[in-house]
Amino acid sequence: MNDQLTMFKDLTEAKGISGNEREVREVMRQYIKPYANEVYTDHLGSLIAKKIGQVDGPKIMVAGHLDEIGMMVTRIDERGYLSFQTIGGWWSQVMLAQRVTVMTSKGDLVGIVGSKPPHIMPAEARKKSYEIKDMFIDIGASSKEEAEAFGVRPGDSIVPYFEFQPMKNEKLLLAKAWDNRIGCAIAIEVLKQLKDVEHPNVVYGVGTVQEEVSLRGAKTAAHAIQPDLAFAVDTGIAGDTPGISAKDSDSKIGQGPQIVIYDRSMIGHHDLRDYVLKVAEQHHIPYQYTAIPAGGTDSGSIHLTAKGVPSLSIGIATRYIHSHAGIIHRDDFDYTVQLLVEVIKGLNQETVNQITFS
């Protein structure tokens, strides 16, 4: 496995649901530190890596979010089963019988999402989706006291379990938490490729926290940085699987980054979008358009910082997001890094002023 695949593996297998991103933050810190002049965190825990091209140049923020969807222990019943609260958006049909990791004060525990078996359910109930409120986590404890002895307590994180795996077509990469470890990987690679490049900007590679619970970390990180322009890199819907029409999503994995023209949290900045498209066409970088009316990205918080920050979200088409496993195409990683690097190399104070004040 080469260095890039190892980075993908380390990032995606790290555990980090919203509000408990420490483990994945340390992985990102390890990979981005060699390419930054300074690495620090804000008070919520977002990681900020600063790379200076020109000290007084425009501040450009490239953000992926550290957190993944998961669950939190809310109660231990008398038989040792765990009740939980979902953290981030879950669809009940992808949860049943899935393996999870419960992060306790005494170490990690294996668990599984349990439910009543269909054999003893009424016929009408079997036709409906099983409700999340009726699910539980089985950690193999025989009592509440044994579960507590294992180290479990309310508030503990419950993280989906899945191992990183390149598929037979090695361009396709299967893993948990692509949403949004791929954005973190892109921020790392952008700083890496700018390490020995002269440009008149200060670039911030950021891993934000708590994106899945209303874009919270992006708000505090952006206030700490006060960027002039910002890019949020996140996953997007892939429309190349059975049952999805072009009207639902016409993006395909491997066909380049998605330029997000609209989502529930913001409208992509018109002039920044046009500048990015111009750079893509000049450098023959493929791209796709997308709109996400039912989802938001970190740009939704970043663009409202201080007097306003021209912002654009860039998506990586991903199959099966908000589940235990997703698939991305490695070319989309490369295309997105190339696009952001060329965009940053072309920016200067004059260009930023044109985008900001036009």
C-alpha positions in Angstrom: 0.0 0.0 0.0 1.6 3.3 -1.0 1.8 6.5 1.1 -1.4 8.0 -0.2 -3.5 4.8 0.4 -2.0 4.6 3.8 -3.2 8.1 4.6 -6.7 7.2 3.3 -6.7 4.1 5.5 -5.5 6.0 8.6 -8.0 8.8 8.2 -11.1 6.6 7.4 -10.4 4.0 10.0 -9.9 6.6 12.8 -12.9 7.0 15.0 -14.4 10.5 15.3 -18.1 11.2 15.6 -19.3 14.7 16.1 -18.2 16.1 19.5 -15.4 13.5 19.9 -13.0 14.0 17.0 -9.8 13.7 19.0 -8.5 10.5 17.4 -9.0 11.6 13.8 -7.7 15.1 14.5 -4.4 13.6 15.7 -4.2 11.6 12.4 -4.8 14.7 10.3 -2.2 16.6 12.4 0.4 14.0 11.8 -0.1 14.1 8.0 -0.5 17.9 7.6 2.2 19.2 10.0 5.2 18.7 7.7 3.7 21.1 5.1 2.5 23.9 7.5 4.3 26.8 9.2 1.9 26.4 12.2 -0.7 23.9 13.4 -3.2 24.7 16.1 -6.8 24.1 17.2 -9.6 26.4 18.1 -11.5 25.9 21.4 -14.1 23.5 19.9 -11.3 21.3 18.5 -11.1 22.1 14.8 -7.6 21.7 13.4 -6.0 24.6 11.6 -2.8 24.3 9.6 -1.4 27.6 8.3 0.9 27.7 5.2 2.4 31.1 4.4 3.1 32.0 0.9 3.2 35.8 1.5 2.8 36.9 5.1 0.3 39.8 4.3 -1.4 38.0 1.4 -5.0 37.0 1.1 -6.2 34.3 3.5 -7.6 31.2 1.8 -9.4 28.5 3.8 -9.7 24.9 2.5 -11.9 23.0 4.9 -12.9 19.3 5.3 -14.7 18.1 8.3 -13.2 15.6 10.8 -16.4 14.2 12.2 -18.5 11.3 10.9 -22.0 10.2 11.7 -22.4 7.8 14.6 -24.3 7.4 17.9 -24.0 8.1 21.6 -24.9 5.9 24.6 -27.8 7.4 26.5 -28.8 4.6 28.8 -27.7 1.1 30.0 -30.7 -1.2 30.7 -30.7 -3.8 33.5 -29.7 -6.6 31.0 -26.7 -4.7 29.7 -28.1 -3.4 26.4 -27.4 0.1 25.4 -29.9 2.7 24.3 -28.5 5.4 22.0 -29.0 8.8 20.3 -28.0 9.1 16.7 -25.3 11.8 15.9 -25.8 13.1 12.4 -28.3 11.9 9.8 -29.0 8.2 9.7 -31.5 6.3 7.6 -32.9 3.4 9.7 -32.6 0.9 6.9 -28.8 1.0 6.8 -28.4 0.4 10.5 -29.7 -3.0 11.5 -27.2 -5.7 12.4 -24.2 -3.5 11.7 -21.1 -3.7 13.7 -20.0 -0.7 15.8 -17.3 0.3 18.2 -18.2 1.6 21.6 -15.5 4.0 22.9 -15.3 3.6 26.7 -13.1 4.9 29.5 -11.5 1.4 29.6 -11.0 1.0 25.8 -13.0 0.1 22.8 -15.7 -2.5 22.8 -17.3 -4.4 19.9 -21.0 -4.0 19.6 -23.8 -4.7 17.1 -27.0 -2.8 16.4 -29.8 -5.1 17.6 -33.6 -5.3 17.1 -36.6 -7.5 17.5 -36.4 -10.3 14.9 -39.0 -10.1 12.1 -40.2 -13.7 12.9 -42.1 -12.4 16.0 -43.4 -9.2 14.5 -47.0 -8.7 13.1 -47.2 -8.9 9.3 -48.0 -5.2 9.0 -45.0 -4.2 11.1 -42.7 -6.3 8.9 -43.7 -4.2 5.9 -42.4 -1.0 7.5 -38.9 0.3 8.2 -37.7 -0.5 11.7 -37.6 2.6 13.8 -34.3 3.8 15.2 -35.9 4.3 18.6 -36.6 0.6 18.9 -33.0 -0.4 18.2 -30.3 -1.0 20.8 -26.6 -1.9 21.0 -25.6 -5.4 22.1 -22.0 -5.5 23.6 -22.3 -9.0 25.0 -22.9 -7.8 28.6 -25.2 -9.9 30.8 -26.2 -7.1 33.1 -26.0 -3.3 33.7 -23.3 -3.9 36.2 -21.2 -5.9 33.8 -21.6 -3.2 31.1 -20.5 -0.6 33.6 -17.6 -2.8 34.6 -16.6 -2.9 30.9 -16.3 0.9 31.2 -19.5 1.9 29.4 -21.3 5.1 30.6 -23.8 7.5 29.0 -22.2 9.9 26.6 -19.8 7.3 25.2 -19.3 7.5 21.4 -20.5 4.7 19.2 -18.7 4.6 15.9 -19.5 2.5 12.7 -16.9 -0.2 12.1 -15.5 -0.8 8.6 -12.1 -1.4 7.3 -10.5 0.6 4.4 -10.3 -1.5 1.2 -9.3 -0.8 -2.4 -11.7 -2.7 -4.7 -10.7 -5.0 -7.6 -10.8 -1.9 -9.8 -8.1 -0.1 -7.7 -9.4 3.3 -8.6 -12.5 2.6 -6.4 -11.9 2.9 -2.7 -14.3 1.4 -0.1 -14.3 2.8 3.4 -16.4 4.3 6.2 -16.3 8.0 6.9 -15.4 9.2 3.5 -17.9 11.9 4.6 -15.7 13.7 5.2 -12.2 12.2 5.6 -11.8 12.7 1.9 -12.1 16.5 2.5 -9.5 16.3 5.2 -7.2 14.3 2.8 -7.6 16.9 0.1 -6.7 19.7 2.6 -3.6 17.8 3.5 -2.6 17.2 -0.1 -3.2 20.8 -1.2 -0.7 22.0 1.5 1.7 19.3 0.5 1.6 20.3 -3.2 2.0 24.0 -2.3 5.0 23.3 0.0 7.7 24.5 -2.4 5.4 26.7 -4.7 5.7 30.5 -4.6 2.3 32.2 -4.3 1.1 35.4 -2.6 -1.4 33.9 -0.2 -1.7 32.4 3.3 -3.4 29.0 2.9 -5.3 27.3 5.8 -5.9 23.6 5.6 -8.7 23.0 8.2 -10.3 19.9 9.7 -13.5 21.2 11.3 -15.5 19.5 14.0 -19.3 19.0 14.4 -20.2 19.5 10.8 -22.8 16.7 11.0 -24.7 18.6 13.7 -25.3 21.9 12.1 -21.9 23.0 10.8 -20.6 24.2 14.2 -16.9 23.8 14.0 -16.7 25.7 10.7 -18.2 28.7 12.4 -15.6 28.9 15.2 -12.7 28.0 12.8 -13.7 30.7 10.4 -13.9 33.2 13.2 -10.4 32.2 14.3 -9.0 32.6 10.7 -11.0 35.4 9.3 -10.5 34.2 5.7 -10.8 36.3 2.6 -12.1 33.3 0.5 -13.1 29.8 1.5 -13.6 26.4 0.0 -15.5 23.6 1.8 -14.6 20.2 0.4 -17.2 17.5 1.2 -18.8 14.4 -0.2 -21.8 14.6 -2.7 -24.4 12.3 -4.1 -23.2 9.9 -6.8 -26.0 9.3 -9.3 -24.4 6.4 -11.1 -26.1 3.5 -9.2 -29.4 1.7 -10.0 -32.6 3.5 -9.2 -31.2 7.1 -9.3 -32.4 9.3 -12.2 -30.5 12.2 -13.7 -33.1 14.4 -12.1 -32.1 13.1 -8.7 -28.4 13.3 -9.4 -26.4 13.2 -12.6 -23.0 13.1 -11.0 -20.7 10.1 -11.6 -17.7 9.0 -9.7 -14.4 9.5 -11.5 -15.7 12.5 -13.6 -14.2 15.3 -11.5 -15.2 17.4 -8.6 -18.7 18.7 -8.1 -19.2 22.4 -8.2 -22.0 23.0 -5.7 -24.2 25.8 -7.0 -26.7 25.5 -4.3 -27.4 23.7 -1.1 -29.6 24.1 1.9 -27.0 26.1 3.8 -25.9 28.6 1.1 -25.8 29.7 -2.5 -22.4 29.3 -4.0 -20.7 32.7 -4.4 -21.2 33.7 -8.1 -17.9 35.3 -8.8 -15.8 32.8 -6.9 -17.6 30.0 -8.7 -16.9 31.6 -12.1 -13.2 32.1 -11.2 -12.9 28.4 -10.3 -14.6 27.3 -13.5 -12.3 29.5 -15.5 -9.3 27.8 -13.8 -10.7 24.3 -14.4 -11.2 25.0 -18.1 -7.7 26.6 -18.5 -6.1 23.5 -17.0 -8.5 21.0 -18.6 -9.7 19.7 -15.2 -13.0 17.9 -15.5 -15.9 19.0 -13.3 -19.5 18.5 -12.7 -22.3 20.7 -11.3 -24.6 19.7 -8.5 -27.3 21.1 -6.3 -28.1 19.6 -2.9 -31.5 21.0 -1.7 -31.6 18.6 1.3 -28.1 19.0 2.7 -25.6 21.6 3.8 -21.8 22.0 4.0 -19.3 23.9 6.1 -19.5 26.8 3.6 -22.9 27.5 5.1 -21.3 28.7 8.4 -18.1 30.0 6.9 -19.7 32.4 4.4 -21.6 34.2 7.3 -18.4 35.0 9.2 -17.8 38.7 10.1 -18.6 40.8 7.1 -19.1 37.7 4.9 -16.7 35.4 3.2 -17.1 34.5 -0.5 -17.3 30.7 -0.3 -17.8 27.7 -2.6 -18.5 24.1 -1.8 -16.7 21.4 -3.8 -18.1 17.9 -3.7 -16.6 14.5 -4.2 -19.3 12.2 -5.7 -19.6 9.3 -3.2 -21.8 6.2 -3.3 -23.7 5.2 -0.2 -23.0 8.2 2.0 -24.4 8.3 5.6 -24.0 4.6 6.0 -21.3 2.3 7.3 -19.4 2.3 4.0 -19.0 4.4 0.9 -17.2 4.3 -2.4 -15.2 7.1 -4.0 -13.0 7.2 -7.2 -9.4 8.1 -6.7 -9.3 10.3 -9.8 -11.8 12.7 -8.1 -9.3 13.2 -5.3 -6.5 14.0 -7.8 -8.7 16.3 -9.9 -10.0 18.2 -6.8 -6.5 18.7 -5.4 -5.2 19.9 -8.8 -8.1 22.3 -9.1 -7.6 23.8 -5.7 -3.8 24.1 -6.1 -4.2 25.9 -9.5 -6.9 28.1 -8.0 -4.7 29.2 -5.1 -1.6 29.7 -7.4 -3.7 32.1 -9.5 -5.0 34.1 -6.6 -3.5 37.4 -5.3 -4.9 40.5 -3.6 -6.1 42.0 -6.8 -8.0 38.9 -7.8 -9.5 38.5 -4.4 -10.6 42.1 -4.4 -12.3 41.6 -7.8 -14.1 38.5 -6.5 -15.1 40.2 -3.2 -16.2 43.6 -4.4 -17.5 42.9 -7.9 
